[in-house]
Amino acid sequence: MIIAAWFCFLILLAVFFNIALNIFYLPRLTAKRPPDVETATWPLISILVPARNEELNLWRCVDSLLNQNYPNFELIIVNDGSTDRTAEILQKLKTQHTRASRLRIIDGRPLPDGWIGKCWACHQLAECAKGEWLLFTDSDTRHEPGTLTAAFLLAEERHADLVSLWPHQVTDGIGEMLVVPLVQLILVGYCPLWLIDTVRSPRMVAACGQYMLWKRESYFRTGGHESVKSHLVEDVALAGRVMREKMRLVNADATEVVSTRMYRSFRELWLGFTKNFYAGFGGRPVPFFVFLFFQAAPFLLPWAILGVSIAQWRPPSDPVLAENGFLFLPFLLHHALPVLSILVGFLVHGIPAMRYRQTGMSALFNPLSEVLLLLIGFNSFLKTASRQGVEWKGRRIVRDAEGQNVI
């Protein structure tokens, strides 16, 4: 038991220091105004938004994009076979918005075999784009007016081929508050982002598909979304291709300038994480389960160890200690390691939550968050391994015998 206790403590300590290094390393984006120069000197940026059944989010997203203070951009939205009011809302934006001249709407073509829906939509958008830079962003995001300017200036400053921004994740329901903050914890706790530029391994990358700003030539050099057409987690797959092509990837914290609410119910959250979790490991069970173990065990085992330790503890028989009320000290020393691990676990959950403006619920109830993550992980594996498939926005995605995701 003592070995398990030390294992948990050391893993949590390593995660704690990785969080500190990543928070220090990640650029923190703030909204900016463009320098006072001629508009013609700013390269055209094509903002590209795939939209499928996004009637609840679309107006606010498009409005925030059309109101960017960057001087030279176009906005193209593809209606990807929506069955709700998405098309109606797009037409209202086109006729009513004061900056609608920058907006172009295209109807998505039927989904070909072997393509994931989002990859196909983004591929069509890239075909239509005229910009020297391409920004792919989701239709459930909202952007402060200076975001595009700040992202472009960061790309120029860092000589980046791809800048990926990590938005503030808005949560409302209890399930969202418990699970969604784990996205940031996994990113800054388990990904050594501070080593990416040094190691430059395609397997050790991270990127967020909610905001990806590409240099045009670099995007097409990777093969674009066509090269990852069957990947459910296309952002990480594309980031891997950036590394293989010896190009520069920059991740940045956009908590202050971009926000998104990924899921609006626990059912949506369950389906969304089920779709992406196992797929994020390329369908490789060994690294997936190794990650699940190292993610959950250090947070859950100390509680079990503490319970067993308390059940087995016997107070010292020294009458002097007992008479003077000093039994608390040997009690504390006997249980110090699991208690210390639990406290570090609260910190490991709490620091990213505070840094990225998340609710403290996932930190306060971190064992419950970890249990939910385990259940989602096992469900994601079973749905994929059994080829039952996962469902998302009216499409069922099944992994075929060759390991490709097909509709």
C-alpha positions in Angstrom: 0.0 0.0 0.0 2.9 2.3 0.7 4.2 1.8 -2.8 0.8 2.8 -4.3 0.7 5.8 -2.1 4.1 7.0 -3.2 3.2 6.3 -6.8 0.1 8.5 -6.6 2.0 11.3 -4.8 4.9 11.3 -7.3 2.6 11.2 -10.4 0.5 14.1 -9.0 3.7 16.1 -8.2 4.9 15.6 -11.8 1.5 16.7 -13.2 1.6 19.7 -10.9 5.0 20.8 -12.2 4.0 20.2 -15.8 0.9 22.5 -15.2 3.2 25.2 -13.9 5.6 24.9 -16.8 2.8 24.9 -19.4 1.0 27.9 -17.9 4.3 29.8 -18.0 5.0 28.6 -21.5 1.7 29.2 -23.3 1.2 32.7 -24.8 -1.8 34.4 -23.3 -3.7 36.2 -25.9 -5.4 39.6 -25.3 -7.5 41.5 -27.8 -5.6 44.0 -29.9 -6.2 46.8 -32.3 -4.4 46.7 -35.7 -1.5 49.2 -36.1 -2.5 52.3 -38.1 -1.3 51.2 -41.5 -3.0 50.9 -44.9 -5.6 48.2 -45.2 -3.9 46.9 -48.4 -0.8 46.0 -46.4 -2.7 43.5 -44.3 -3.0 40.0 -45.9 -6.5 38.8 -46.6 -7.7 36.3 -44.0 -10.5 33.9 -44.9 -12.6 33.0 -41.8 -14.1 29.6 -42.5 -17.0 28.3 -40.4 -18.7 24.9 -40.9 -22.3 24.9 -39.6 -24.6 22.0 -39.1 -27.7 22.4 -37.0 -26.3 25.4 -35.1 -29.5 27.5 -34.8 -28.8 28.2 -31.1 -25.2 29.5 -31.7 -24.9 30.8 -35.2 -26.1 34.4 -35.0 -23.9 35.3 -32.0 -20.9 33.6 -33.6 -21.3 35.2 -37.0 -21.9 38.6 -35.5 -18.8 38.4 -33.4 -16.7 37.4 -36.4 -18.1 40.1 -38.7 -17.2 42.7 -36.0 -13.5 41.8 -35.9 -11.3 44.9 -36.1 -8.8 43.2 -38.5 -8.9 45.3 -41.6 -8.9 42.7 -44.4 -11.0 39.5 -44.0 -13.8 37.5 -45.7 -16.2 35.2 -43.8 -17.4 32.1 -45.5 -19.9 29.7 -43.9 -21.0 26.4 -45.3 -24.4 25.1 -44.4 -23.6 21.4 -44.0 -26.9 19.7 -44.6 -28.6 21.4 -41.6 -32.2 20.2 -40.7 -33.0 23.0 -38.2 -33.2 26.8 -38.8 -29.5 27.3 -39.7 -30.3 28.2 -43.3 -32.9 30.7 -42.3 -30.6 32.4 -39.8 -27.8 32.6 -42.4 -30.1 34.3 -44.9 -31.2 36.8 -42.2 -27.6 37.6 -41.5 -26.9 38.1 -45.2 -29.7 40.6 -45.6 -29.8 42.3 -42.2 -26.3 42.5 -40.8 -24.5 45.8 -41.3 -21.3 44.2 -42.4 -22.9 41.5 -44.5 -20.8 42.5 -47.5 -18.0 40.4 -46.0 -20.2 37.3 -45.6 -20.4 34.5 -48.2 -22.7 31.5 -47.7 -22.3 28.2 -49.5 -24.4 25.1 -49.5 -22.5 22.0 -48.6 -22.3 19.1 -51.1 -23.4 15.6 -50.1 -21.0 13.8 -47.8 -18.7 11.4 -49.8 -17.8 7.9 -48.5 -14.9 7.8 -46.1 -15.2 11.4 -45.0 -16.1 12.7 -41.5 -18.7 15.5 -41.8 -16.6 18.3 -40.3 -13.5 17.5 -42.4 -15.7 17.5 -45.6 -17.2 20.9 -44.6 -13.8 22.4 -43.9 -12.4 21.0 -47.2 -15.2 22.7 -49.1 -14.5 26.0 -47.3 -10.8 25.8 -48.1 -11.6 25.3 -51.8 -13.6 28.6 -51.8 -11.2 30.7 -49.7 -9.1 33.4 -51.3 -7.1 34.5 -48.3 -3.4 34.2 -47.7 -4.3 33.0 -44.2 -7.2 30.6 -43.4 -9.0 30.6 -40.0 -11.1 27.6 -39.2 -13.4 28.2 -36.3 -16.5 26.5 -35.0 -20.0 27.9 -35.1 -20.4 27.7 -31.3 -17.6 30.1 -30.6 -17.8 33.8 -29.8 -14.9 36.2 -30.5 -13.9 39.6 -29.0 -13.4 42.2 -31.7 -9.5 42.2 -31.5 -9.1 38.4 -31.5 -8.2 38.0 -35.2 -5.7 40.8 -35.1 -4.1 39.4 -32.0 -3.9 35.9 -33.5 -2.4 37.1 -36.7 0.2 39.3 -34.9 1.1 36.2 -32.8 1.6 34.1 -35.9 3.8 36.8 -37.5 5.8 37.2 -34.3 6.4 33.5 -33.8 6.8 32.7 -37.5 4.0 30.2 -37.2 2.5 28.0 -39.8 -0.4 27.2 -37.6 -1.7 29.1 -34.5 -4.2 27.2 -32.4 -6.2 29.1 -29.8 -7.7 27.4 -26.7 -11.0 29.2 -25.9 -12.7 29.7 -22.5 -15.1 26.7 -22.1 -18.5 28.0 -20.9 -20.3 25.5 -18.6 -23.8 25.6 -17.1 -25.2 22.3 -16.1 -23.6 20.2 -13.3 -22.4 17.5 -15.7 -20.6 20.2 -17.8 -19.0 21.7 -14.7 -17.7 18.4 -13.6 -16.3 17.1 -17.0 -15.6 20.0 -19.3 -12.8 21.5 -17.2 -10.9 18.2 -17.6 -10.2 19.3 -21.1 -7.8 22.0 -19.8 -6.5 19.7 -17.1 -5.5 17.1 -19.7 -4.0 19.7 -21.9 -1.8 21.5 -19.4 -1.4 18.6 -16.9 -0.6 15.7 -19.2 0.7 17.3 -22.4 4.3 18.7 -22.1 3.6 21.7 -24.4 6.8 23.4 -23.2 8.7 20.6 -25.0 6.9 20.6 -28.3 9.4 23.0 -30.0 12.4 20.9 -28.7 11.1 17.3 -29.3 9.0 18.1 -32.4 7.3 14.7 -32.4 4.1 14.1 -34.4 2.8 12.0 -31.4 3.4 14.7 -28.8 1.2 17.5 -30.2 -1.9 19.4 -29.2 -4.2 21.7 -31.2 -7.8 22.9 -30.7 -10.1 22.7 -33.8 -12.3 25.4 -32.4 -9.7 28.0 -33.6 -7.0 27.2 -36.1 -5.3 30.0 -38.0 -3.2 28.6 -40.9 -0.8 30.1 -43.3 -2.4 29.1 -46.6 0.6 27.4 -48.2 1.3 25.5 -45.0 -2.3 24.2 -44.8 -2.2 22.8 -48.3 1.3 21.5 -47.8 0.0 19.2 -45.1 -2.7 18.0 -47.4 -5.4 19.9 -45.5 -8.5 18.3 -44.2 -8.5 15.8 -47.1 -5.3 14.2 -45.5 -7.3 13.5 -42.3 -10.7 13.0 -43.8 -11.6 10.0 -41.6 -10.2 11.3 -38.3 -12.8 12.2 -35.7 -10.1 14.3 -33.9 -8.9 16.1 -37.0 -7.2 19.0 -35.1 -4.7 16.7 -33.4 -4.2 14.8 -36.6 -3.5 18.0 -38.6 -1.1 19.2 -35.8 0.8 15.9 -36.2 1.2 16.6 -40.0 2.5 20.0 -39.2 5.3 18.4 -37.2 6.0 15.8 -39.9 6.4 18.6 -42.4 8.9 20.4 -40.0 6.6 23.4 -39.7 5.9 25.6 -36.7 2.9 25.1 -34.5 2.0 27.6 -31.8 -0.7 27.0 -29.2 -2.0 29.9 -27.2 -4.4 30.6 -24.3 -7.4 32.5 -25.6 -9.4 32.5 -22.4 -9.9 36.3 -22.5 -10.9 36.6 -26.2 -12.7 33.5 -27.4 -15.4 31.5 -25.6 -17.5 28.5 -26.5 -20.1 26.3 -25.0 -19.5 22.9 -26.5 -22.4 21.0 -25.0 -25.8 22.1 -23.7 -26.9 19.0 -21.8 -25.3 16.0 -20.2 -26.5 13.8 -23.0 -24.7 16.0 -25.6 -21.6 16.0 -23.4 -21.7 12.2 -23.1 -22.1 11.7 -26.9 -19.5 14.3 -27.7 -16.8 12.9 -25.4 -17.7 9.4 -26.5 -17.1 10.4 -30.1 -13.7 12.0 -29.5 -12.1 10.3 -26.5 -10.9 7.0 -27.9 -10.5 8.5 -31.4 -8.0 11.0 -29.9 -5.6 8.1 -29.4 -5.9 7.0 -33.1 -7.8 3.9 -32.1 -4.8 2.5 -30.2 -6.0 0.7 -27.1 -2.7 0.4 -25.2 -1.9 4.2 -25.0 -5.6 4.9 -24.4 -5.8 2.7 -21.3 -2.4 3.7 -20.1 -3.6 7.3 -20.2 -6.9 6.5 -18.4 -4.9 4.8 -15.7 -2.5 7.7 -15.1 -5.3 10.2 -15.4 -7.7 8.6 -12.9 -5.7 6.4 -10.5 -3.7 9.2 -8.8 -6.9 11.0 -7.9 -8.9 8.0 -6.8 -6.4 5.6 -5.2 -5.4 8.0 -2.4 -9.0 8.0 -1.1 -9.0 4.2 -1.0 -5.6 4.1 0.6 -6.7 6.6 3.2 -9.8 4.6 4.0 -7.9 1.3 4.4 -5.2 3.2 6.5 -7.8 4.6 8.8 -9.5 1.2 9.2 -6.2 -0.4 10.1 -4.8 2.3 12.4 -4.4 1.5 16.0 -3.4 4.3 18.4 -0.1 3.9 20.3 -0.5 2.4 23.8 1.7 5.1 25.4 -0.4 6.5 28.3 1.5 9.7 28.4 0.5 10.5 24.8 -3.1 9.6 25.5 -3.3 11.7 28.7 -1.8 14.8 27.0 -4.0 14.6 23.9 -1.1 14.0 21.5 -2.6 11.0 19.7 -3.5 13.3 16.8 0.2 13.7 15.8 0.8 9.9 15.3 -2.6 9.7 13.5 -1.6 12.4 11.1 1.9 11.0 10.5 0.4 7.6 9.8 -1.9 8.9 7.1 0.3 11.8 5.8 1.0 10.4 2.4 -2.5 9.7 1.1 -3.7 13.0 2.7 -0.9 14.9 1.0 -1.8 13.2 -2.3 -5.4 14.2 -1.9 -4.4 17.8 -1.3 -2.1 17.9 -4.3 -5.0 16.4 -6.3 -7.2 19.3 -5.3 -4.4 21.7 -6.5 -3.9 19.9 -9.8 -7.6 20.2 -10.6 -8.0 23.6 -9.0 -5.1 25.6 -10.6 -6.2 25.0 -14.3 -9.8 25.7 -13.2 -8.9 29.1 -11.7 -6.5 29.9 -14.5 -9.0 29.2 -17.3 -12.0 30.7 -15.4 -13.8 27.4 -14.8 -16.1 26.6 -12.0 -14.4 25.1 -9.0 -16.9 22.2 -8.9 -14.6 19.8 -10.8 -11.8 20.6 -8.4 -13.9 20.3 -5.3 -15.5 17.0 -6.5 -12.5 15.8 -8.5 -13.1 12.1 -7.6 -16.5 12.3 -9.1 -15.1 14.1 -12.2 -12.6 11.3 -12.6 -15.2 8.6 -12.3 -17.3 10.2 -15.0 -14.2 10.5 -17.2 -13.5 6.8 -16.7 -17.1 5.9 -17.6 -17.0 8.0 -20.7 -13.7 6.6 -21.7 -14.9 3.0 -21.4 -18.0 3.8 -23.3 -16.0 5.5 -26.0 -13.8 2.4 -26.3 -16.7 -0.1 -26.3 -18.7 1.9 -28.9 -15.7 1.9 -31.2 -14.3 -1.5 -30.6 -17.7 -3.2 -31.0 -18.3 -1.2 -34.2 -21.7 0.0 -32.8 -20.5 3.5 -33.8 -21.0 6.8 -32.3 -23.8 9.3 -33.2 -23.3 13.0 -33.6 -25.6 15.6 -35.1 -27.8 13.1 -36.9 -24.9 11.1 -38.4 -23.7 7.7 -37.2 -19.9 7.2 -37.4 -18.6 3.6 -37.4 -15.0 2.3 -37.5 -14.6 -0.2 -40.3 -12.3 -3.3 -40.3 -9.4 -1.2 -41.6 -9.7 1.3 -38.7 -11.2 4.1 -40.8 -14.2 6.1 -39.5 -17.0 5.9 -42.0 -20.5 7.3 -42.1 
